Amino acid sequence: MTQWRCSQRTWAGGHEAGLGERLAQCQDQSSRHAAELRDFKNKMLPLLEVAEKEREALRTEADTISGRVDRLEREVDYLETQNPALPCVEVDEKVTGGPGIKGKGRRNEKYDMLTDCGYTISQVRSMKILKRFGGPAGLWTKDPMGPTERIYVLDGTQNDTAFVFPRLRDFTLAMAARKASRVRVPFPWVGTGQLVYGGFLYYARRPPGGPGGGGELENTLQLIKFHLANRTVVDSSVFPAEGLIPPYGLTADTYIDLAADEEGLWAVYATREDDRHLCLAKLDPQTLDTEQQWDTPCPRENAEAAFVICGTLYVVYNTRPASRARIQCSFDASGTLTPERAALPYFPRRYGAHASLRYNPRERQLYAWDDGYQIVYKLEMRKKEEEV
């Protein structure tokens, strides 16, 4: 028994000695790691200070460059105002019936305004980029006659499913598509000329053999009026124009561009009869009937999009290598706004070219689709009778 107790004490002592050695080793390692960490920190601090200085220098340089670009843009805007664009010089000949007018089958009488709306664009006041959603071409908009918060997104130039977001905040989320309901239309739309107005989706459909199809309906396009709540087609009509061609030289997939303003529903289009200029039509939103049509002086060449405000068509132009877009031609169907009094403002710098522009008369804003980016432009208005 005594021998066993002695052996037990010997084993315990040896075990304690082993623990002590391991603890000592841990302390030595901790001390070494602490020393290495201090050395690393001492080496990194100067580098971090240098990096911070370089970042500040880059930030200062970027601010300087941004200021120079802003000044350059203001100078360009000033020079452009001193040297107005020329596409609308044909307006006098057009209006007076001189050379270039081809009014066969069209009613070019002045438009009688339904409202007291008498405003025109003074300038594009500001731009807000919301996000990037979908492909390079598409449309996003609100219903100027419906719920103020609801957002409609139609991605692509040939599709049959629209996204509907309850509010703008849901659309701006990273996983926005999960917040959206989907509305499928019975016939795919063509181009980016769709419009949401009064609870309906208006869009152009290419019938079998429609433009580009080579069939009997080669020169026709069908307008569809789709009830968004009931998800049914309530009306359709073949657009009464022959030889339809894309109205915008830079947007080849769109054959009819629908627009809404304070006066109601409009259509922008072009035909082979005068393949150099745009045409404008006033539509009945209830029946899709064409109430009145005009030949405009606005060229198709380098046009990328258009919209209507208070009965005036504004056409936005660009270049094939996308640059700064500008309203370079306007046509007032009522004859109130003369070309000499029309402002020709630039849009702020963006990414590429506008695939679509939708004016909201309730907000006086444009909803733009630019190379997959969704942008809001705030507009500043003035009376049509005021001088620029």
Buried (B, 14 or more C-beta within 10 A) or exposed (E): EEEEEEEEEEEEEEEEEEEEEEEEEEEEEEEEEEEEEEEEEEEEEEEEEEEEEEEEEEEEEEEEEEEEEEEEBEEEBEEBEEEBEEBBEBBEEBBEEEEEBEBEEBEBEBBEBEEEBBBBBBBBBEBEBBBEBBEBBBBBBBBBBBEEEBBBBBBBBEBEEBBBBBEBEBBBEEEBEEBBEEBEBEBBBBBBBBBBBBEBBBBBBBBEBBBEEEEEBBBBBBBBBBEBEEEEBEBBBEBEBEBBBBBBBBBEBBBBBBBBBBBBBBBBBBBEBBEEBBBBBBBEBEEBEBEBBBBBBBBBEBBBBBBBBBBBBBBBBBEEEBEBBBBBBBBBBBEBBBBEBBBBBBBBEBEBBBBBBBBBBEBBBBBBBBBBBBBBBBBEBBEBEEEE
